[in-house]
Amino acid sequence: MLLVVLAGGLCSVAGHSRAAGLDPAVVKWLQAQTGIQSWSADFVQTRSLKSLAQPLQATGHVWFAAPNRFRWELGHPAQTIAVREPKELLIIYPRLKRVEHFPLTGEQTGRWRDALALLEAGFPRSQAEMEAQYHILSHTVKGQTCELVLQPKSASARRMMPQLAIDFDTKSFVLLGTELHFADGSTMRNDFKDPVLNPPVDEKLFAPELPPDYKNVEPLKAQQ
């Protein structure tokens, strides 16, 4: 799918106990997150797999609205659309006329909620929120870019994705890119361009009207 995550000398920190060692750029970036109500950007997504000699690359657009709504469109025209609604995540495949529903409520969604939290890692609302979910493995500042490397605290999330990195601009605090490292050795990187901070957002983006001929599927129920 489509995801989100952020990120001289190398300084290593690990969790709350060493939070005081965070580079001032990271602290300021986290403070700047409170002013983000909405955000949108184009992106280039690069997926590297051990089974492929060359990485797969695609382009798309993403919208985010605080505190946790998002819409990712991969391809032009969109081949895959991911929309986070209040009670479920929708994965829409327009060419296949298919939509997959993933509930965000209920006891059975523990591992799925962990995965969703990884999608939202690029937009923590505070330092405390980020440190509640992640160990901070390192942060590195090179020129005007800071890379923040995180490890999920949740064991189930770690089994899916042992590590993720976030790149941001140390002057404007704009999110530049995210890179997800999966347990199978594959990676997915999103490089953002032409970001717009706090644009007006049409609420219909997060509540898409699906044509009646689309097939509705609930993958989690099928696995039970």
N, C-alpha and C positions, 0 to 999 in steps of 0.2 A: 504494500500500500504506500502510503505517503506520510511522512512524519515530520515531527518537529523536535530539535534540541540545541543548546548554546555552547559558547565557551567564552636587554634584558636578562633574565634568569628564570629558572624553574623553581617554584615554591610548592611544596607538597603539604596538604592538610588532610585531616581525616575526621569528618564529623564535627559535632559541637565543640569537642574539647580543644580544637585548634582553630576555631572560627576566627579568633582574634588575629591569626596570621594571614588572613585573606588580603590579597593585593587591594589597595584603595580603589582601583578601577572596577574590581568585582563588586565591592561594597556599593559604589556609586551606581553601577549598572542595576543592582538589585533595588536600590532606592528609586531609580528611574521607572521601574516597572509599575509602581503605584499610579503613575500618570497615564498609563496606557489603557484607554477604554476600547479602542478598536485599532486594527492594523491590517494592512493588505500588502501583498507583494507578488511579483512574478518569481518563479523559481526554476532551477535546473536540478533534476533529480538523477543521481548516478547510483546504480546498484551494481556492486561487485560480488560475483559468485565464484567459488573455487572451481566450479564445473565449466566456467566460460573463460576463454582467453581474453576477451575484450569486455569491459563493463557495458551494461545497458544504460542508456540515457534517454530522458524524456523531459518535457517542459510542462509547466502548468501555472496555476494561480491559486493563492491561498488568502482567505479572509479569517480574521480572528476578532472576537468581541468578548470583552471581560464579562464574567470571570473565566468561563471555560467553553464558550461556543466557538466552533470553527467550521470552515468549509474548505476542502481541498478539491481542486479540479485538475486531473492529470490528463494532458493531451489537448490538442486543438484541432477539431472540437473535442470536448471532454470525453474520454473513454472510461474513466473511473471518477466517481464523485464520492467523497466521504463527508458526511454532515453529522455534527453532534447536536442532537436535540436534547431537551431536558431529561427525557426518560429513556432514550435509546440512541445508538449510533447507527446511521444508515450508510451502507455501501451500495452505491447505485452504478449499474452498468448499462448505460443508454443503448449501446449497440445490441446487447443481449435482451433488452427490455426486462431486466432483472434487478431486484433490490433485496439486499440482505439486511435483516434487522437484528441488532445486538442489544439486548436490554441492559440498562444501567442501574436497575434496581433489583432487589432480590438476593437471597443468600447464595445462589448458585453462581453469581457473577464475580466472585473474588479474584480469580486469575485474570478475567477479562478486564476488570477495573484496574488491575495493576498495569496491564498493557495500555489502557487508555491514559493512565497517568504518565506513561512514557511519552505519549503523543503531545502532552501538554507541558513538557518539561521546559520548553523555551520561554514560558511566560509565568514564572513564579511570582506570586504577589508580595513576597517578602523573603528575607534571608531565613527566617524561622521556618517558613513553609518549605523552602527548598531543602533545608537541612533535616527536616522531619522525614523526607522521602529518599534522600540521597546522601551517600558518603562523598565528600569532595576529595577526589584523588590527587588532582593537581590543577594549577592554573599557570599559564605561561603567557607573558606579554611580549610580542614581537612587533616592533614599530607601533602602529595604531590599532593592532588587532590583539584581542585577548582570547585564548582558548581555555575553556573551563571543562575539565574532564570529571564526569560523575559516575558513580556506581549505585544502582538501586539498592536500598536497604531491604526491600522485600525479597525473600528467598525465591518466590515463584517468579517475580519480575526478573531477577538475576538469571534464572534458568533460561529465560527467553532472550534477554539482552544484558550481558554482563557489564557493558560499559557504553556510555554515550558522551558526546562532546558538543559543546556549544561555542560558536565564535561570535564575538560582538565587537563593534567599534568602540574604542576607549574614549573617543571625543564626543560622538553623538549618541552612544549607547544603543545604536541600532543593531538588531539581530542580523548577522551576516550569513550564518550557516549552521547546520546541525549535522552530526554524523552518528549513526546508530551502528553499534557492533553487536551482531547476533551470535548466539551460541554455536551455530554451525560454521562460523568463520566468515560469513558474508557481512557486507556492510551496505548501508544506504546513506547517501549524503544528499542534503538539500542545500543548494547555494541560492540565496535570495538576492533579488535585484529590484531596483526602483521601488523600495518600500514607501508606503504612505502611512504616517502616524495619525491616528484618530480621524479617519475619514468617516463621512456619513455612511451608514451601513443599512441596506434594505433588509428588513426583518424576514422577508421572503427567502433570502439566501439560506437561512437556518430552519426554514419550514417549507421545504420544496413540495409542490403539488405533483404527485406521481400519476401518470396516465393510467387509466383503468386496465389497459392491456399488459401492464407490467406484472411479472410473476413475483410474489412476495415469499421470501424464504427466511426461516429462523434457524441458522446453522447450529446454535448452541443446543436447541431442543433436539435436533437430529443426532447430536453426539451423546445424548443421555440414554 
